[in-house]
Amino acid sequence: MHRANRPVTPPRHTAHNFQLRPSGRLLLALACSLALQQLPGVALAAGTAPAQQQGQQTFAIAAGPLAPALRILSSSANLLLSYTAEQTADKVTAGLQGHYTVPEALAALLAGTGLQAVQVEAGGYVLRPAPAQTNNAAARTELPAMTISGKASRYQSSVPVSSATRTDADSLDVPQTVDAVPAAVLRDRGARSIKEALAYTPGVTSSTGEGIREQFIIRGFSAISDTYVDGMRDGGNTFRDTFNLEQVEVVKGPSGVLYGRGSAGGLINLVSKRPHQQAQTDLAASLGSYDARRLTLDVNQPINEAVQVRINAMADEGDSYRDEVWYKKHGLALASTLRFNDDVTLDLRAQHLADERVFDAGIPGINGKPADVSRSTYYGSANPGDNDSGTSADSTFQADLKVDLSDSLQLRNTLSYRTLDLERNQTTINRLLLNTATPTVRLSRSNFDSQQTDLANKLELSKQVEWLGIQHELMVGAEYAIEERDTLSRGGDLPAAYNLSVYNPVLKTVPYSAASVRRDGIYETHTAGYYIQDLMRFNEHWVMLLGLREDQLERDFDNRVGSDYSRDDDYRSPRAGLVYQPNDWSSYYLSASRSYQPGSATGVIDPGNAIQPPEITTSYELGSKLRLNDGALELGLSLFQIIKENVPTRDPSDPNGPSLYVGEITAEGVELSALGDLGHGLSLQGGLTYLDARVTQSNNTTAPAITPTQPATPLEGKRAANAPRFSATLWGVKELGNGWRVGLGVRHQGDSFASTTNAVTLPAYTVLDAGLFHERGPWAFALNARNLGNKTYYESATNDLGILPGEPRSLQFSTSYRFE
């Protein structure tokens, strides 16, 4: 690592007097004592087979109307179950408590209803009238054990979508929009990055992220630090990969009630691959445009009934359509599931991802639009592999313990540990000069070194109970997290000798080290949160979700080159939602929630936000969810309003004095989403978004970074960056028979602005993607094409001088072989 002129100063350790409020201590003590009193003895003994047969699961479904009980079972078991509203109308079930295989669970849940579950040839079950009983014995439908094999073809979530409630609640019961990108979609689209994975998710756009990370905009708000892995915060701003992902989930709107501080627009949860009971190995390779080469390995091996292991590995490298830009990365992920007995399961997951690449901040804007240069034009240092590149080494470990304390009481504890080492060296454009013979850009230089360590533990206790005729799924939780970053940041403008022509840049080797130290010290963030959530079912038609979380946030900056800073904040995040379900295939909901974001989007403190109170976000959402085609197709419609308050703005009476915290940003819009199967072998994913995101209250003014200086204009009324008013996507795959499938996708994005100056417009664009797929025995082949029409477009920006041109037409050929 390059650490130019870094002072060798021993880190100073600050003593933290960090205490929970009395209510928090009481809640945490109650959860721990209840868990310890009921924790069964555990012993991992492969030679002692459980009494029940392999494949059993634990179910806790309360007695009541049949339709919602079937939805809970279907979600918990990841089961495709088809039935009509008429079949379940006015029927009730005695419920289900205990350990069952899927066929046993279906039979028990349907006992006495006059229905039976029949397994169909394509997988899954349908409900049919049960035959008349010939004796007085209790009815029991005997079905063959369900075997899942082959490759998923339906565009349905391969694991329960649990991010919105951290439970296996059916999506129709949740008064919030959650969009999932399941494994089958990731595979068909050949998605390697999270940006590619979310390309067809409504309400989500990308930002250039200064060329040093993937960054997303959700409903008009930056989600720079709102990525989670298996429900635990993943605060590193890096480039991630899909090689170890089973699913990507986007939870729309504030989610502070379960996750604490965060973005106003939503969060992204990456669901890792987990071991299962079927032994198989998948080996895949791909070649693509710009010398892209990728190799992945996925090995799943059950050791016995109690232990399963899964290994995923990846190596990927290639060049780019952008001059001088390349990347190399590799990853290894290990996962193991240990079933100590029928009641205790421990999931262990570890992953290491290493990435090296040339950073690319894009091209400048000029005259209100992106510069009219080739989309390959690079502005930076000569020899960028040495001067404008960086590395990241990201290692994570998670231990997830689940204990069934009884048939209706479950304890879950998740421990997460993460280290991230970053080295970044970059040359970027910081000003457009129009007072020269030809338009010129001035450059700046930055160096960034960081070692980050995150430790977090989340303890949750869930209870299913009926009280006063209302079914409750109650959860209480407590979370404690420590985040530490040892950071050295240097930066400064480069002399005029390094200026570049906009239209004919001749790259020059710039000084490696930037001029001055911007930050040098240790950031620490301590978070203690405790929360409660209650999902209440009043009857077959009405569901209510209530939740409340309290966080104590302590932030410190141990500064090596100046004054230290610290700040403590307490905040409560409530949520309430009401759901009406007229039948078992639709729901209509209304919800409101509130969350907070400390002065820095990354949660750290610095001189610029040391006195800033948290920004407060309030969200209102009205929506509907439909399940059509016997549950194979899910549609969602939502109307939303998100208001962020406490945004800093200058004091008109003292422009150079402390900021006032009275600014406001508002996003209002409509979203439509679709995921699933239409029938006749046609699967799809997509949606559309209308969004109006803008600054609604501010005393600030803004001006583009141009010489001669442009007049400043009021920030109030400006639209948010990278937030088009209208966007629409649709990806569909059609089965042709004999193992052949064909896919076609369209992505449209309306006009957007490169920054909140609203001085540079990114023009609207529409691009086409396509795919051709063939499966033959254990072999699978795919040919993916992006931007089929080779359209020139601009996908995102960091600011007016950092615009990323979209990828030209590119091809990717992949093949895989499955060993079973």
C-alpha positions, 0 to 999 in steps of 0.5 A: 500500500502507498502511504505517502508521508503518513505520520506514525502516531499511535491511535488514541482510544476514547473511553465510551460510557455507552449505556442503554436506556432503562426500557432498553435494558429491560427489553434486552434482559427479558429476551435473554432470560426467556431464551436461556430458560427455554434453550434446549440442550444441543449436541451435534451427533451425526450418528443419532438420526432424528425420529422424523424423516429427512426434509422436515421443517418447523411450522407454527401456524395458528388456527383460523381462516384457511387462505392466510394459513396456506399463504404462510405455509407456502411462504415458509416452505418456499412452495408453489401452491395453487388454488382458487378463492372459491375453494378456501372461502369460509373454510377454517383450519385447526392450524399447524404446530411442530415438525413436518415434511411438506406433504405432512404439513399440507395434509394436517393443515387441510384436515377436515376442510374437504380438500387435499393437496395433489402434487403436479408434474411441473412441481408444486401442489394444487388443491382438489376435493378430497375423496370421501372417507370410508371410516371414522378415522381421522382423514390423512392424505398420504402424498409422495415426498417432494423432490426438488431437482433441476434448475429453477425456471419460474421467476419467483423468489427462491427463498422467502422475501423477509427483508421488510419484516425479518420474518417469513410473513407472506408478502400480501400481509406486508404494507410495504413495497419489496422488489425481489430479483430471484436467482432465475432472473440473475441467471437469465440476464447474466448479471455479474454486478449489483448494477446489472442485477437491479437494471430492471427493478422499478424505482432504482437508478444508479449513480456513477459513485465517483467511479470508485463504487457502485451506488444507487438511487432509490425513489430519488434518494441516495442509498450510498450506505444502505446495502445489507448482506443477509439482513446485516449492514454492509457499510463498505462502499465497494464494487460487489458481485453476484457469484454468491447470491441467491436473491437481491431484495429492494425494500422501498421507503424508510426501514428504520424500525428494523435497521436503524439509521438509513436512507430515505428511499430504501435499502438493498439486501443481498441474500447469500446462497445457502447449503441444501440437501441435494448434492450438486456441483455447477461449473460455469464459464463465460466470455464477453466483449472487451476481453471479459472472462469469468469462471464460477464454481458452486459446490453443494454437499450434504455431509449427513442429515445434520451437516451441509456445506456449500462452496462458491468461487469466482474469478473475473477480469476484463477491459472496458469500452472506456479507454484505459479502464480494466478490472480484476476480481476474485471471490471465495464463499464458504457456507455450512448449515449445522442442525444440532437437533430438530430445534437448533440450527446454526448457519455459518457463512464466510466470504472474501472478495478482492477487487482491483481496477482503474477508477473511471469518473466519466466525462464532463458536461458542457453547454447543458449536456454531456460533452460531444466526445467518444463514449470511450474518452478517458480523462485522468492520468497517463498510465492509469493502471499505476496512477488511477487505480485501487484495490479492495479486500472485503472479508465477512463472517456471519453466524446465524443461530435459530432455536425453536424454544417451542412450537410458537416461540423462536430465538434468532441470534446473528453475529456479523464481523467484517473487515474492509481494506481500501486503497484508492488513487484517482484523478478527476475533473473539478472545473470546466474552463471556458476562458481558454482558447478551447474548452479545458478541464482542470483536474484534482488528485486524491489518495484514500487509504482505509482499514474498516472493521465492523462488528454487530450482533442482532438478537430477536425473539419471535412469538406466534400467539392468539390473544383476544381473538387476534393472531399475533406474530410478535417480535422483539429485538436488540442490536449492538454494532461497532464500526471503526475506520482508520482513514487517511485522505489526501486531496488537492487541485493539480496545477494548470500544466495538467489541464486537459482539452475537453475534445482532444485530451492528451493524458499526462502523468500526474503527481502520485500524492495529492497536495494536502491531508484532508482527513487522518484519524479514526472514526468510530460509530457505536449503535445500540438499538432495540425494537418491537414489531407486531403483525396482527391478523384480525380475521381473514381480511384485515391485517395490521403491522405496528413497530417501534425502534429506539436507537442510541448512536454515538459517533467519535472522530479521533483526529491525528491532525486537528481537533477531535469530534464526538456526538451522541443522538437518540432517536425513535423510528415508528411504523404502522400499516393496515392491510385489507385482503378481500380474497386470497390473491390480493391485498390493499394497504396504507402505511406510514413510517419514520426513520433517521439519518445522522449528518453523514450518509456513511454514519461517521462524524467530521467537522462538517456535521459535528453539530448537525442533528439527524435528518428525519424522513417520513414516508406515506405509502398507499398500495396494492398487491395482486397474485395472478395465474394461480400465484405465479405472477405478482403485481404491485402498485404503490403511491408514495410520498417521502419527506426528508427534514432537518436538511442543513441550509445556510442562515440568510441573516448570517450566510457565513455562520452556522447552518440552519437545519430547516431544509427539506427534500420531497419525493412523490411518485407512483410505481408499478412492478411485475414479477413471475409467469404469465403462463404459456412458457412466458416469464417476466420482470419489470415495472414503471415509475413516475417520480417527482423528487426535488428540494422543497425548502432551502436557503442555499444557492448553487452554481456549476463549476465553470470559469467564467463563474456562472450566476448562482441560482436558488437550490429550492425547487431543483430536481434531485440528481439521477432521478428521472421523472419517468422510467420503465423496464420490461424483461421477458423470457419465452420457452420455445421447446426442446430446451430452448428459450429466448429473452428480450428486454427494454429499458427506458429512462427519461431526462434526468439531471447530473446534479442538483445544479440542474445545469446539465441534462442527461437525455432520455434513452431507450435500449434493448437487451436480448438473450438466447438460452439452451439446456441439454441434459447437464449442459446449459448455454446462454448468449446475452446481448446488452444495448442491442441497437448500439445506442449512445446514451448516458446512464448516470453521473456523479456531478456535472463534470462526472458523467458515465456514458452507457455501455455500447453493444456487448455480447456475453456467452456463458456455458455451465455444467451440472454434476449430480 
